[in-house]
Amino acid sequence: MNVLLTMLGMWAVTFASRYLGLSLGGVRLPPFWLAFLRFVPVSVFAALVVPDVANAADAPRRAVAALVAGLLMWRSRQLALGILGGFGTYWLLRWLGLG
């Protein structure tokens, strides 16, 4: 029962925050907040990827693949190309037995 109550509470908080954000659609944010929010996806992505790269047994191989992915995304501004390039680099290094 405790798990069910926790899940319902998490759902309620998530639903309320998203509903509030969507219902404020007519509100214009100041330029500072718009500039600040541009960096949220990059920050979340880094927070998810960096610990996995740094704490893995094959960390050097993953670090090279992450660097290639980052460079591809930076130069092309295309997330899909960066992801495919990073995965391709990782599997190529693994196949060659490097890293």
NORWO-V416140 format. One record per helix or strand of 2 or more residues. SS is the DSSP state (2 for helix, 1 for strand). FROM is the first residue (numbers start at 1). LEN is the number of residues. If there is no record, write none. Layout:
# NORWO-V416140
SS_FROM_LEN + SS_FROM_LEN
This chain:
# NORWO-V416140
2_2_22 + 2_31_7 + 2_40_15 + 2_59_18 + 2_79_18
